[in-house]
């Protein structure tokens, strides 16, 4: 057991699966000699060699295609796209091939490929480096999309993703890479995909979040508690398939819901959760669902990102809005 950062937990999980299964290969831009732009693959080249840790050209379409081809040939590739905003070139391979392989072959083939990529803001980079594309990915049938929110979830969900027989995208919040540490035992125990987790219990309001907004929501819950408002915080660790049960059960108790996400508000994944609440939990709601989100603009350049990104204060304000309804 050791004090482990989020990015170290990912590296630990990759090394564990490469040790356990020689079909697991890692490839992407600068993942070998440089150890990845955030050092998530640091040390893997020395440990497993150039046949299993491979630097690719700066060509995301090629990287995606290599992943599909390797998976179809019996390997278990874990590909890295340096930033989520660079992933769109690879969507052709993900949408038209990886996600359809099982259906296209009527189950004769699958595509056990993992695509890892940093997502979201908080590190003040240039344009294209802070996108949050979970809503786009959630629209792709046959694809699992996960967003870890802590070192322990980064470790457990990465293990599960590599072991899954179908394609999984892991969106890794870049601002969490070195934000916190946790005691993690490298025991190879995976965390189940397709689950939402209750991180805190409260009777007055339900806050639903994922990725970097989970810590903001927990901090907001602390602030609210000083005013006597008790919030349940739910971490949607898997965006697709979505586990609505904990959300519905919590809203049945609290009657109010705030959804917090970093992506733009319009057609963000929070809208799907709100729609499902309207369809499946309308009679539990005592107030309209509120959202604390990014704005409907391109993610701004570094010096303006703090004005864009939702934070604990905006979550608290959304909670007070839903509490205004009798």
C-alpha positions in Angstrom: 0.0 0.0 0.0 1.4 3.4 -0.9 0.3 7.1 -1.2 -0.5 7.2 -4.9 -1.5 10.0 -7.2 -4.2 9.5 -9.9 -1.6 9.3 -12.7 0.5 6.8 -10.7 -2.6 4.7 -10.2 -3.1 4.5 -14.0 0.5 3.6 -14.5 0.2 0.9 -11.8 -2.9 -0.6 -13.4 -1.3 -0.6 -16.9 1.8 -2.3 -15.5 -0.2 -4.9 -13.6 -2.2 -5.9 -16.7 0.9 -6.0 -18.9 2.5 -8.3 -16.3 -0.5 -10.5 -16.1 -1.4 -10.7 -19.8 1.2 -10.5 -22.6 -1.5 -9.6 -25.1 -1.7 -6.1 -23.5 0.3 -3.5 -25.5 0.5 0.2 -25.0 0.8 2.6 -27.9 0.4 6.3 -28.6 2.3 9.6 -29.1 5.4 9.8 -26.8 4.2 6.9 -24.6 7.5 5.0 -24.8 10.7 7.0 -24.6 9.0 10.0 -22.9 6.6 8.1 -20.7 3.6 10.0 -22.0 2.8 13.7 -21.8 1.6 13.3 -18.2 4.0 10.4 -17.4 1.2 7.8 -17.2 3.3 5.3 -19.1 6.6 6.2 -17.4 8.9 3.2 -17.0 6.8 0.8 -19.1 9.3 0.8 -22.0 12.2 -0.2 -19.8 10.1 -2.9 -18.1 8.3 -4.4 -21.1 10.3 -3.5 -24.1 9.7 -1.7 -27.5 7.5 -4.5 -28.8 4.8 -3.8 -26.2 5.3 -0.1 -25.6 5.2 1.7 -28.9 5.6 5.4 -29.9 3.3 6.2 -32.8 3.3 9.0 -35.4 1.3 12.1 -34.6 -1.8 10.7 -36.3 -4.8 9.9 -34.2 -6.7 8.2 -37.0 -3.7 5.9 -37.4 -3.6 5.3 -33.6 -7.3 4.4 -33.5 -6.9 2.1 -36.5 -3.9 0.3 -35.0 -6.0 -0.3 -31.9 -8.9 -1.8 -33.8 -6.5 -4.0 -35.9 -4.6 -5.2 -32.9 -7.7 -6.0 -31.0 -9.2 -7.9 -33.9 -6.0 -9.9 -34.1 -6.3 -11.1 -30.5 -4.3 -8.4 -28.7 -5.5 -6.1 -26.0 -4.3 -2.6 -27.0 -4.4 0.3 -24.6 -4.0 3.3 -26.8 -3.3 6.9 -25.5 -4.6 10.0 -27.2 -2.6 12.9 -25.7 -5.7 15.2 -25.1 -9.4 14.6 -25.6 -9.5 17.4 -28.1 -7.2 15.4 -30.4 -9.5 12.4 -30.3 -12.0 13.5 -32.9 -9.8 12.3 -35.7 -9.9 8.8 -34.2 -13.8 8.8 -33.9 -14.1 7.2 -37.3 -12.3 4.1 -36.0 -14.1 4.2 -32.6 -17.6 4.7 -34.0 -17.5 2.8 -37.3 -15.3 -0.1 -36.3 -14.4 -0.6 -32.6 -18.0 -0.2 -31.2 -19.6 -2.2 -34.0 -17.3 -5.2 -34.2 -19.3 -7.5 -32.0 -22.6 -6.7 -33.7 -21.1 -6.7 -37.2 -19.7 -10.2 -36.8 -22.7 -11.5 -34.8 -20.5 -12.1 -31.8 -17.7 -13.9 -33.6 -15.3 -11.1 -33.0 -15.0 -8.4 -30.3 -12.8 -5.4 -29.9 -11.1 -5.4 -26.5 -9.5 -2.0 -27.0 -9.0 0.7 -24.4 -8.6 4.4 -25.4 -7.2 6.6 -22.7 -7.2 10.4 -22.9 -6.9 13.4 -20.6 -10.1 15.4 -20.4 -11.3 18.7 -19.0 -9.6 21.9 -17.8 -7.8 23.0 -14.8 -4.2 22.9 -16.1 -4.3 26.1 -18.2 -3.2 24.7 -21.6 -3.8 26.1 -25.1 -6.9 25.4 -27.2 -7.9 21.8 -28.0 -6.5 20.6 -24.7 -9.5 21.0 -22.3 -12.4 19.4 -24.1 -15.0 17.2 -22.2 -16.5 15.0 -24.9 -18.4 12.5 -22.8 -21.8 13.4 -24.3 -20.4 12.6 -27.8 -19.1 9.2 -26.7 -22.3 8.4 -24.8 -24.1 8.5 -28.2 -22.1 5.6 -29.5 -23.8 2.2 -29.0 -21.4 -0.6 -28.1 -18.9 1.7 -26.4 -18.3 2.0 -22.7 -17.1 5.3 -21.4 -15.8 5.8 -17.9 -14.6 8.9 -16.0 -12.6 8.1 -12.9 -12.7 10.7 -10.1 -10.0 9.5 -7.7 -6.8 7.5 -7.6 -8.6 4.4 -6.4 -11.2 4.6 -9.2 -8.4 5.3 -11.7 -6.7 2.1 -10.7 -9.8 -0.1 -10.5 -11.6 1.2 -13.6 -8.4 1.0 -15.7 -8.0 -2.7 -14.8 -11.7 -3.4 -15.6 -11.4 -1.5 -18.9 -8.4 -3.5 -20.1 -10.1 -6.8 -19.1 -13.4 -6.0 -20.8 -14.0 -7.8 -24.1 -15.4 -4.7 -25.8 -14.0 -1.2 -26.4 -13.8 1.2 -23.5 -12.8 4.9 -23.4 -11.3 6.2 -20.2 -11.6 10.0 -19.9 -9.0 11.0 -17.3 -9.6 14.5 -15.8 -6.2 16.1 -16.3 -6.6 18.4 -13.2 -6.8 15.3 -11.0 -3.6 13.7 -12.2 -1.5 15.0 -9.2 -4.2 16.7 -7.2 -4.6 14.1 -4.5 -3.0 11.0 -3.1 -4.6 7.8 -1.7 -3.5 4.5 -0.2 -3.7 2.0 -3.0 -2.7 -1.6 -2.9 -1.6 -3.0 -6.2 -3.7 -6.1 -5.7 -5.2 -6.4 -9.2 -8.8 -6.0 -7.9 -10.9 -4.3 -10.6 -13.7 -1.9 -10.0 -17.0 -2.8 -11.8 -17.9 -0.9 -14.9 -21.4 0.4 -15.4 -21.9 1.7 -11.9 -22.7 5.0 -10.2 -21.4 5.4 -6.6 -22.9 7.2 -3.6 -20.0 9.2 -2.2 -21.9 11.0 0.5 -25.4 10.7 2.0 -27.8 13.6 2.7 -31.5 14.1 3.0 -32.1 17.5 1.4 -30.7 17.4 -2.2 -29.0 15.0 -4.6 -25.9 16.3 -6.4 -24.8 14.2 -9.4 -21.4 14.6 -10.9 -18.4 12.9 -12.5 -14.7 13.3 -13.0 -13.3 16.5 -11.7 -16.7 17.8 -10.6 -17.0 15.1 -8.0 -14.5 16.7 -5.7 -16.1 20.1 -6.3 -19.5 18.7 -5.4 -18.2 17.1 -2.2 -16.6 20.5 -1.3 -20.0 22.1 -2.1 -21.7 19.6 0.2 -19.3 20.6 3.0 -20.2 24.3 2.4 -23.9 23.5 2.4 -23.7 21.5 5.6 -22.5 24.6 7.5 -26.0 26.0 6.6 -27.8 22.9 7.8 -28.3 21.5 4.2 -27.4 17.9 3.8 -26.5 16.7 0.3 -26.1 13.3 -1.3 -23.3 13.3 -3.8 -23.3 10.6 -6.5 -20.3 9.9 -8.8 -21.4 8.7 -12.2 -18.1 6.8 -12.8 -19.4 5.2 -16.0 -21.1 7.6 -18.4 -22.3 4.8 -20.7 -23.9 2.5 -19.8 -25.5 4.8 -17.3 -26.5 3.4 -13.9 -29.5 5.5 -12.9 -30.6 3.4 -9.9 -28.7 5.2 -7.2 -29.8 8.6 -8.6 -33.4 7.6 -8.7 -33.3 6.2 -5.2 -31.6 9.3 -3.9 -34.0 11.7 -5.6 -36.9 9.7 -4.2 -35.6 10.6 -0.7 -34.5 14.2 -1.4 -36.9 15.4 -4.0 -34.3 17.7 -5.5 -31.4 17.2 -7.9 -28.5 19.3 -9.1 -26.3 17.9 -11.9 -22.7 19.2 -12.2 -20.4 18.8 -15.2 -17.6 20.6 -16.8 -18.8 20.3 -20.4 -20.9 22.9 -22.1 -24.5 23.1 -20.9 -26.4 22.5 -24.2 -26.8 18.8 -24.9 -24.3 18.0 -22.1 -24.6 14.6 -20.6 -26.4 16.1 -17.6 -29.4 16.7 -20.0 -29.7 12.9 -20.4 -29.8 12.4 -16.7 -32.4 15.1 -16.3 -34.5 13.5 -19.1 -34.2 10.1 -17.4 -35.4 11.7 -14.1 -38.3 13.2 -15.9 -39.2 9.8 -17.4 -38.6 7.5 -14.4 -38.6 9.7 -11.3 -40.9 12.7 -12.1 -43.3 12.0 -9.1 -40.3 12.2 -6.7 -39.2 15.7 -7.8 -40.3 18.7 -5.7 -38.4 21.1 -7.9 -37.0 21.3 -11.5 -33.6 19.7 -12.0 -30.8 22.3 -11.9 -27.4 22.2 -13.7 -24.1 23.7 -12.8 -22.0 23.4 -16.0 -19.6 24.9 -18.3 -20.8 27.6 -20.7 -21.9 27.2 -24.3 -18.7 28.5 -25.7 -15.4 27.1 -26.9 -13.3 26.4 -23.8 -11.3 29.6 -23.3 -7.6 30.0 -23.3 -5.6 29.6 -20.2 -6.0 32.9 -18.4 -9.8 32.7 -18.7 -10.4 29.1 -17.8 -11.4 29.8 -14.2 -14.3 31.9 -15.4 -15.5 29.0 -17.5 -15.1 26.1 -15.2 -18.0 25.3 -12.8 -16.9 25.2 -9.2 -18.2 24.5 -5.7 -19.7 28.0 -5.5 -21.8 27.4 -8.7 -22.9 24.0 -7.3 -24.0 25.6 -4.0 -25.9 28.3 -5.9 -27.7 25.6 -8.0 -28.7 23.8 -4.8 -30.1 27.0 -3.3 -32.2 27.5 -6.5 -33.8 24.1 -6.2 -34.4 24.6 -2.5 -36.4 27.7 -3.2 -39.3 25.5 -4.3 -41.6 24.6 -1.5 
